[in-house]
Amino acid sequence: MNRVGIEAVYPKKRLSQPDSSAKKYPYLLREVVIDPPDQVWAADITYIRMKQGFIYLVAIMDWFSRRVADSSLNEAVQRDFVRSRPKIQAQLLG
């Protein structure tokens, strides 16, 4: 593999080491009891390598049930993801 210049694709050691000067934020949910669904949501943006480039998966997850509340798969990350989702918009506005 070294002779032909290829390498295996897998997570390398120390891949996610934070910068020593980076600000560390406290975990604000440590003492919070999450009882009802839709009390706390989490968002994740993941890029997926494709032959022609990347596609992006945006997911909104309910922290209580660990279920995906909504998701989107697109060629570009769009900031209007929440605005274009009536289900999430209704829950945000109460």
Secondary structure, DSSP 8 states (H G I E B T S, - for coil): -TTTT----S--TTTT---TTS-----TTTT----STTSSEEEEEEEEEETTEEEEEEEEEETTT--EEEEEEESS--TTTTTT-HHHHHHHH-
